[in-house]
Amino acid sequence: MAQLRLALAQVNATVGDLGGNAEVVRLWAAKAAEAGAHLVAFPEMVLTGYPVEDLALRTSFVDASREALEGLARDLQTDGVGELPVVVGYLDRAPAGSRDADPTRELPQNCAAVLHRGVVVARYAKHHLPTYGVFDEARVFTPGHDLAVVRVRGVDVALAICEDIWQEGGPVAMAREAGAELLLVLNGSPYERDKDDTRLALAARRAGQAQCALAYLNLVGGQDELVFDGDSIVVDADGSVLARGPQFAEDLLVVDLDLAESTFDPADVTEGVVFTAVTEEPAPSYAARAAPEAPRLDPVGEVYQAVVLGLRDYVRKNGMSSVVLGLSGGIDSALVAALACDAVGASNVVGVSMPSEYSSEHSKDDAADLAKRTGLDYRVQPIKPMVEAFLTHLGLTGVAEENLQARCRGVILMGLSNQEGHLTLATGNKSELATGYSTIYGDSVGGYAPLKDVPKTLVWELATWRNAEAERAGETPPIPPSSITKPPSAELRPGQVDQDSLPPYDVLDAILELYVSGAQGRAQLVAAGFEEAVVDKVVSLVDRAEWKRRQFAPGPKISALAFGRDRRLPITSRWREQDS
């Protein structure tokens, strides 16, 4: 048996920050060396950040990535860790003359490289390019065809990148044919609810097919609407878990593997396999460490942490430090305030109460109570004088008058954002976004929407969970209990509640899950037991609100199908489900 101490650097990269990302690799490679690792790996496209989208089509960016890779190899040697093989994801182009190349144009590739002794010693290009959900890689990359196998300490390690193991055959089958003892997979796999169990089952299945141990290394951090949750996994050939990293946190997962020593003869290399001997001699025998297996978060807790991480990184990576939001005293703004305080600190959160003549005393009290509980910067700005000025000149009534109140609040928030440099947070949830239950350029204003992919029923669960966590820690729950228990209302007219305009949220969210995420039609919804009149109302609201959704702020994706890249429907369309 051959021993291999593998280090998986589950790190947070920033798109476009090649210098900063290279420093991250150097820092964590040094930690891996200190831990006695024989091989350290970093996630998919860690050097450029991921996903780079159309930046991949810029020759200057590809050149910069290649130069950064070579510079990183030299810097690792200078740092004194050049003897440690380092696997990094980066952006490259198909080498001229290779079977991946096109003589008529340059083709970017999603690649991994092995760095050793100051140079690039091996290269691998991703085979399978996803074109579903949030991914559109076939549009910007060209696939690779060869499998890279590197020998480290007498162990043959095959490389793969993310989608390569989500598809049958390809690198997994090639790794088995090449006799690899370890399949090392670099990933940039975004978080979705319950996806960690799917990944584990996938890793176990592919390890069995490849007939070797499999290391699944995932990126961590927020990038626009995506949140990468880490949760790296190492499994044996029989699928048993050997080690597992934490969720939503950077980590160096170090695991000692007992693997069969390679008997592969490079002279017998099969077609399509590129073999590189990095370090031939097996590692001297040593006492293996106990492999860590980080505890799993509960289902609601992991959603909360995903939204916090997405918000924190959106603020930080875009060069901001503070946020501003409206505090109505209701559940949505209360939850967003709690999320913001956890993400960037209460001292960096400005909460503005903007009461109108229709705002209830309990709502104003709840807003003030939340500010006291969290310690955020609390301000009160009544909107009545602004509303009256507009009404005097425009004579608006009915819905137009109601929406005017929301738009005055939007002006206040954006004014503070411009004046003081805060990021404005929109507080609307997925149920409201689906049905268009918001005022465009009013309560929908903002640069980021933490609850964009969170349905209303889950909003209550998250608020309850966060308060319970605070109580368990002996802390003050951040959200006033009455904000959770009282009927939700926009308070734009006397006695208004959400259910004046919408079905009960448990019914609404159930229909939305089937109609939006499941793409079921009206007939299927009615057959599922929902009342025809309710189905018709919800479907009509969803279909008519596409134009609003197109103008909504980005927000963290936490479901299998979020509004935005996941769901692309025309704004101008005469198709109606009621006609089917």
C-alpha positions in Angstrom: 0.0 0.0 0.0 1.1 3.6 -0.7 0.2 6.4 1.6 -0.8 9.8 0.4 -1.6 12.9 2.5 -4.0 14.9 0.5 -5.0 18.5 1.3 -8.1 20.0 -0.2 -8.1 23.8 0.0 -11.8 24.8 0.2 -11.2 28.5 -0.4 -13.1 31.7 -1.4 -12.0 33.2 -4.7 -13.0 36.5 -6.3 -13.8 36.7 -10.0 -11.2 38.8 -11.9 -8.9 39.3 -8.9 -6.0 37.2 -10.3 -3.4 38.7 -8.0 -5.6 38.3 -4.9 -6.6 34.7 -5.8 -2.9 33.8 -6.4 -2.2 35.1 -2.9 -5.0 32.9 -1.5 -3.4 29.9 -3.2 0.1 30.7 -1.8 -1.3 31.2 1.7 -3.2 27.9 1.8 -0.5 26.0 -0.1 1.9 27.0 2.8 -0.6 25.7 5.3 -0.8 22.4 3.4 3.0 22.1 3.4 3.0 22.8 7.2 0.5 20.0 7.5 2.8 17.6 5.7 0.7 17.2 2.6 2.0 15.3 -0.4 -0.5 17.0 -2.7 -2.7 20.0 -2.3 -5.6 20.9 -4.6 -7.7 24.1 -5.1 -11.2 24.5 -6.7 -12.3 25.0 -10.2 -11.0 28.2 -11.8 -9.7 29.4 -8.4 -7.1 31.6 -10.1 -9.7 33.6 -12.1 -12.7 33.1 -9.8 -15.8 31.3 -11.1 -17.9 31.7 -13.1 -16.1 34.2 -15.4 -18.9 34.2 -18.0 -18.0 36.2 -21.1 -14.7 37.3 -19.6 -13.5 34.0 -21.0 -14.0 35.5 -24.5 -11.6 38.3 -23.8 -8.1 37.5 -25.1 -6.6 39.8 -22.6 -8.2 38.0 -19.7 -7.1 34.6 -21.0 -3.6 35.9 -21.4 -3.6 37.3 -17.9 -4.8 34.0 -16.4 -2.0 32.1 -18.2 0.6 34.6 -17.0 -0.8 34.5 -13.5 -0.5 30.7 -13.5 3.2 30.8 -14.5 3.9 33.5 -12.0 2.1 31.5 -9.3 4.3 28.5 -10.0 7.4 30.6 -9.6 6.1 32.3 -6.4 5.3 28.9 -4.8 8.9 27.9 -5.5 10.2 31.1 -3.9 7.9 30.6 -0.9 9.7 27.3 -0.2 6.8 25.0 -1.1 7.9 24.2 -4.7 8.3 20.5 -3.8 4.6 20.3 -3.0 2.6 19.5 -6.1 -0.2 22.1 -6.3 -3.4 21.6 -8.4 -5.2 24.8 -9.4 -8.1 25.6 -11.6 -7.6 28.4 -14.1 -8.6 29.8 -17.5 -6.5 28.7 -20.6 -7.0 28.2 -24.3 -6.7 25.1 -26.4 -3.0 24.6 -27.3 -2.2 25.1 -31.0 -2.0 21.8 -32.8 -3.9 19.8 -30.2 -7.1 18.0 -31.0 -8.9 20.6 -28.9 -7.8 23.5 -31.0 -9.6 25.2 -33.9 -7.2 26.7 -36.5 -9.7 29.5 -37.3 -10.1 31.0 -33.8 -8.8 30.9 -30.2 -10.9 28.7 -27.9 -10.9 29.3 -24.2 -10.9 26.3 -21.9 -11.8 25.6 -18.3 -8.6 24.0 -17.0 -6.6 22.6 -14.2 -2.9 22.7 -13.9 -0.3 20.9 -11.7 2.5 23.2 -10.4 5.7 21.7 -9.2 9.2 23.1 -8.7 8.4 26.5 -10.1 6.8 25.3 -13.4 3.6 23.9 -14.8 4.1 20.2 -15.2 0.6 19.0 -16.3 -2.6 20.4 -17.7 -6.2 19.2 -18.0 -9.2 20.7 -19.8 -12.8 20.1 -18.7 -14.6 17.6 -20.9 -18.3 18.2 -20.2 -19.5 21.8 -20.4 -22.9 22.3 -18.8 -25.6 24.3 -20.5 -28.5 24.0 -18.1 -29.7 26.1 -15.2 -27.3 28.9 -14.4 -24.6 27.4 -16.6 -23.8 28.3 -20.2 -20.3 27.0 -20.5 -20.6 25.5 -24.0 -21.1 29.1 -25.2 -17.7 30.3 -23.9 -15.5 27.2 -23.6 -14.3 24.4 -25.8 -14.2 20.9 -24.3 -11.0 18.9 -23.6 -10.6 15.3 -24.7 -7.6 14.0 -22.9 -7.3 12.7 -19.3 -4.4 14.0 -17.2 -2.9 11.5 -14.8 -0.1 12.5 -12.5 2.0 10.3 -10.3 2.5 11.7 -6.8 4.4 9.7 -4.2 3.9 6.5 -6.2 0.1 7.1 -6.5 -1.5 7.8 -9.9 -4.0 10.7 -9.6 -6.5 11.4 -12.4 -7.9 14.9 -12.7 -11.5 15.9 -13.5 -13.5 19.1 -13.3 -17.0 19.4 -11.9 -19.5 18.5 -14.7 -17.1 15.7 -15.8 -18.5 13.4 -13.1 -22.1 14.6 -13.4 -22.1 12.9 -16.9 -21.7 9.2 -17.6 -18.5 7.9 -19.1 -15.8 10.4 -20.0 -13.0 11.0 -17.5 -14.5 8.6 -14.9 -14.3 5.7 -17.4 -10.9 6.8 -18.6 -9.6 7.0 -15.0 -10.7 3.4 -14.5 -9.0 2.3 -17.8 -5.8 4.1 -16.8 -5.8 2.4 -13.4 -5.8 5.6 -11.3 -5.7 5.1 -7.6 -7.4 8.5 -6.9 -9.8 10.6 -9.0 -9.4 14.3 -7.9 -12.3 16.5 -8.9 -12.1 20.3 -8.8 -15.6 21.9 -8.5 -17.4 25.2 -8.6 -20.8 23.7 -7.6 -23.4 26.2 -6.4 -25.5 25.6 -3.4 -29.1 24.3 -3.6 -31.2 23.0 -0.9 -30.6 19.3 -0.3 -27.8 19.2 -2.9 -25.1 18.0 -0.5 -26.8 14.6 -0.3 -27.0 14.5 -4.1 -23.3 15.2 -4.3 -22.4 12.5 -1.8 -24.4 9.9 -3.7 -22.8 11.0 -7.0 -19.3 10.9 -5.5 -19.9 7.4 -4.1 -21.3 6.1 -7.4 -18.5 7.6 -9.5 -15.8 6.2 -7.1 -17.3 2.8 -7.7 -17.3 3.2 -11.4 -13.7 4.5 -11.4 -12.8 1.7 -9.0 -10.7 4.1 -6.9 -11.0 6.7 -4.1 -12.5 10.0 -5.2 -11.9 13.5 -3.7 -14.6 16.1 -4.5 -13.3 19.6 -3.7 -15.7 22.5 -3.9 -15.4 26.3 -4.0 -16.9 28.4 -1.2 -18.2 31.9 -1.3 -20.7 34.2 -3.0 -20.5 35.3 -6.6 -23.4 37.5 -7.7 -26.5 35.3 -7.5 -24.5 32.1 -6.8 -23.4 30.8 -3.4 -20.7 28.1 -3.3 -21.1 26.0 -0.1 -17.8 24.1 0.1 -18.9 20.7 1.7 -15.9 18.9 0.1 -16.0 15.1 0.3 -13.5 12.3 0.1 -14.9 8.8 -0.4 -13.2 5.4 -0.8 -13.7 3.1 -3.8 -16.6 1.5 -2.0 -18.3 4.9 -1.5 -17.7 5.1 2.2 -17.0 8.6 3.5 -13.4 9.2 4.5 -13.5 12.9 5.2 -15.8 15.9 4.8 -15.3 19.6 4.9 -17.6 22.2 6.5 -20.4 24.1 4.8 -20.1 27.8 3.9 -16.6 28.2 5.4 -13.0 28.1 4.1 -11.1 25.1 5.3 -8.1 22.9 4.6 -9.4 19.3 4.6 -6.4 17.0 5.2 -6.9 13.3 4.8 -4.5 10.4 4.8 -5.2 7.9 2.1 -4.0 4.3 2.0 -4.0 3.4 -1.7 -2.6 0.7 -3.8 0.8 1.6 -5.1 0.8 2.2 -8.8 1.6 -0.6 -11.1 0.9 1.4 -14.3 3.6 1.4 -16.9 3.7 4.8 -18.7 4.9 2.9 -21.8 1.4 1.3 -21.9 -0.5 4.6 -21.7 -3.8 4.4 -23.5 -4.9 6.9 -26.2 -6.2 10.1 -24.7 -4.3 9.7 -21.4 -1.5 12.2 -20.7 0.7 10.8 -18.0 3.2 12.9 -15.9 5.4 11.6 -13.2 5.7 14.3 -10.6 7.2 12.5 -7.6 7.8 8.8 -8.2 9.1 7.6 -4.8 6.4 6.5 -2.4 6.1 8.4 0.9 7.9 6.9 3.9 5.5 5.1 6.2 3.9 7.4 8.8 1.1 7.4 11.4 -2.1 8.5 9.7 -4.2 11.2 11.2 -7.9 10.8 12.0 -9.9 12.2 9.1 -12.2 15.1 9.9 -15.9 14.9 9.1 -17.6 18.3 9.7 -21.1 18.1 11.1 -24.0 19.0 8.7 -26.2 22.0 9.2 -29.9 21.4 9.6 -32.0 22.2 6.4 -33.2 25.6 7.6 -29.9 26.6 9.0 -28.0 25.9 5.8 -30.3 28.2 3.9 -29.8 30.9 6.5 -26.0 30.5 6.2 -26.2 30.5 2.4 -28.0 33.8 2.3 -25.6 35.3 4.9 -22.6 34.3 2.9 -24.1 35.5 -0.4 -24.9 38.9 1.1 -21.5 39.2 2.8 -19.5 38.5 -0.3 -21.7 40.6 -2.6 -21.0 43.6 -0.3 -17.3 42.8 0.3 -16.3 41.8 -3.3 -18.0 44.9 -4.7 -15.9 47.2 -2.5 -18.7 48.2 -0.1 -18.9 48.0 3.6 -22.4 49.0 4.7 -26.0 48.5 3.8 -29.3 50.4 4.1 -32.9 49.0 4.2 -36.4 50.0 5.1 -37.8 48.7 8.4 -41.5 48.3 8.3 -41.9 46.2 11.4 -42.9 43.2 9.2 -41.3 39.9 8.9 -39.5 40.4 5.6 -37.6 43.5 6.6 -37.0 42.1 10.1 -35.4 38.9 8.6 -33.3 40.9 6.1 -32.1 43.2 8.9 -31.0 40.1 10.9 -29.3 38.6 7.9 -27.5 41.9 7.2 -26.3 42.2 10.8 -24.9 38.7 10.7 -23.3 39.3 7.3 -21.6 42.7 7.8 -22.1 43.6 11.5 -24.8 45.7 13.0 -22.6 48.8 13.0 -22.6 48.6 9.2 -26.4 48.3 8.9 -28.7 51.3 8.6 -32.4 50.6 9.1 -34.9 53.3 8.3 -38.5 53.4 9.5 -40.6 55.4 7.1 -44.1 55.5 8.6 -47.1 56.8 6.7 -50.5 57.8 8.0 -51.5 54.1 7.5 -48.6 52.6 9.5 -49.9 51.0 12.7 -48.4 51.7 16.1 -47.4 48.1 16.5 -45.4 48.2 13.3 -43.6 51.3 14.3 -42.9 49.7 17.7 -41.7 46.5 16.1 -39.2 48.3 13.9 -37.8 50.2 16.9 -37.7 46.9 18.9 -35.7 45.2 16.1 -33.2 48.0 16.1 -32.8 47.8 19.8 -32.3 44.0 19.7 -29.7 44.1 16.9 -27.9 47.3 17.6 -28.1 48.6 14.0 -28.1 52.3 13.1 -31.8 53.2 13.4 -33.4 56.2 11.8 -37.0 57.4 11.4 -38.2 59.4 8.4 -41.9 60.0 8.1 -43.1 60.0 4.5 -46.4 62.0 4.9 -44.9 65.4 3.8 -43.4 63.9 0.7 -46.6 62.0 -0.2 -48.8 65.1 0.4 -46.6 67.1 -1.9 -47.0 64.6 -4.8 -50.7 64.3 -4.2 -51.2 68.0 -4.2 -49.6 68.3 -7.7 -50.7 64.9 -9.2 -54.0 64.2 -7.6 -53.4 60.4 -7.4 -55.9 58.1 -5.9 -56.5 54.4 -5.3 -53.6 52.0 -6.2 -51.6 54.9 -7.7 -51.7 56.6 -4.3 -50.7 53.4 -2.5 -47.8 52.9 -4.9 -46.7 56.5 -4.4 -46.1 55.7 -0.7 -43.7 52.9 -1.6 -42.0 55.0 -4.2 -41.4 57.8 -1.7 -39.7 55.2 0.6 -37.6 54.1 -2.4 -36.4 57.6 -3.0 -35.4 58.0 0.7 -33.4 54.7 0.7 -31.7 55.5 -2.6 -30.9 59.0 -1.4 -29.2 57.7 1.7 -27.4 55.1 -0.4 -26.0 57.8 -2.8 -25.2 60.2 0.0 -23.6 57.8 2.5 -22.3 55.0 0.2 -24.5 52.2 1.5 -25.8 49.3 -0.6 -29.6 49.3 -0.6 -31.2 46.0 0.2 -34.5 45.1 -1.3 -36.6 43.1 1.2 -39.1 41.3 -1.1 -39.3 37.5 -1.1 -39.8 35.0 -3.9 -43.6 34.7 -3.4 -44.0 38.4 -3.9 -41.6 38.5 -6.8 -43.4 35.6 -8.4 -46.8 37.3 -8.2 -45.6 40.9 -8.8 -46.8 41.8 -5.3 -44.5 44.8 -5.0 -44.2 48.3 -6.3 -41.7 48.8 -9.1 -39.3 51.6 -8.2 -40.8 51.5 -4.7 -40.3 48.7 -2.2 -38.5 46.8 -5.0 -35.6 49.2 -5.2 -32.2 47.9 -4.2 -28.8 46.6 -5.3 -29.2 43.2 -3.7 -32.2 41.2 -2.6 -31.3 38.6 0.1 -34.8 37.0 0.0 -35.2 36.9 -3.8 -35.2 33.1 -3.9 -36.8 32.6 -0.4 -40.6 31.9 -0.5 -42.8 33.5 2.2 -43.4 30.3 4.1 -39.6 29.8 4.4 -39.2 33.4 5.5 -41.1 32.5 8.7 -39.0 29.3 9.2 -35.8 31.3 8.8 -36.9 34.0 11.3 -38.0 31.3 13.8 -34.7 29.4 13.3 -32.6 32.5 13.8 -34.4 33.5 17.1 -34.1 29.9 18.3 -30.3 29.9 17.6 -29.9 33.1 19.6 -31.8 31.6 22.5 -29.6 28.5 22.4 -26.5 30.8 22.5 -27.9 32.8 25.4 -28.3 35.9 23.2 -31.2 38.2 22.5 -33.3 37.0 19.6 -32.9 39.6 16.9 -36.5 39.5 15.5 -39.4 40.7 17.5 -41.8 37.8 18.1 -44.8 39.9 17.0 -43.1 40.5 13.6 -43.3 36.7 13.1 -46.8 36.1 14.4 -48.8 39.1 13.1 -50.6 38.9 9.7 -48.3 40.4 6.9 -49.4 43.7 5.5 -48.0 46.4 3.2 -50.0 49.0 5.2 -50.7 51.2 2.2 -54.4 51.6 3.1 -56.5 51.2 6.3 -56.8 47.6 7.5 -54.9 46.1 4.6 -53.4 42.6 4.8 -51.6 40.5 2.1 -54.5 38.0 1.9 -56.7 40.8 0.5 -54.8 40.3 -2.8 -53.2 36.9 -2.5 -54.2 33.3 -1.4 -52.9 32.1 2.0 -49.1 31.8 1.7 -49.0 28.0 2.3 -51.4 27.6 -0.6 -49.6 30.2 -2.8 -46.2 28.7 -2.2 -47.4 25.2 -3.0 -48.8 26.4 -6.3 -45.7 28.4 -7.1 -43.5 25.4 -6.5 -45.4 23.4 -9.0 -46.0 26.1 -11.6 -42.6 28.0 -11.4 -40.2 25.3 -10.4 -42.0 22.3 -11.8 -43.3 24.0 -15.0 -46.7 22.4 -14.5 -49.6 23.8 -16.5 -53.0 24.8 -15.3 -54.6 21.4 -15.9 -52.0 19.7 -13.8 -52.4 22.2 -10.9 -56.2 21.7 -10.9 -55.7 17.9 -11.0 -53.3 18.3 -8.0 -56.3 19.5 -6.0 -56.1 23.3 -6.0 -59.2 25.3 -6.6 -59.6 26.5 -10.2 -60.3 30.1 -9.3 -57.1 30.2 -7.1 -55.0 28.5 -9.8 -56.2 31.0 -12.4 -55.5 33.9 -10.2 -52.0 32.8 -9.3 -51.0 31.8 -12.8 -52.2 35.1 -14.2 -50.3 37.1 -11.6 -47.1 35.1 -12.3 -47.4 35.5 -16.1 -48.1 39.2 -16.0 -45.2 40.0 -13.6 -42.3 38.9 -15.8 -41.4 42.6 -16.7 -41.1 43.3 -13.0 -38.8 40.3 -12.3 -36.4 41.4 -15.1 -35.8 44.7 -13.3 -35.4 43.2 -9.8 -32.1 43.2 -8.0 -29.8 40.1 -7.9 -30.1 37.8 -4.9 -28.7 34.5 -3.7 -29.9 31.3 -5.4 -30.9 28.7 -2.8 -33.4 26.6 -4.8 -33.1 24.3 -7.8 -34.9 27.0 -9.9 -34.5 30.7 -9.0 -35.8 33.7 -11.0 -33.1 34.9 -13.3 -30.7 32.7 -15.2 -32.7 29.5 -14.3 -36.0 30.7 -15.8 -36.0 32.5 -19.1 -39.4 33.6 -20.3 -40.4 36.3 -22.8 -41.9 39.5 -21.4 -44.0 40.0 -24.5 -46.2 36.9 -24.9 -49.9 36.4 -25.5 -49.8 32.8 -24.2 -51.9 32.3 -21.1 -52.3 29.0 -19.2 -56.0 29.7 -18.9 -56.3 29.2 -22.6 -54.7 25.7 -22.5 
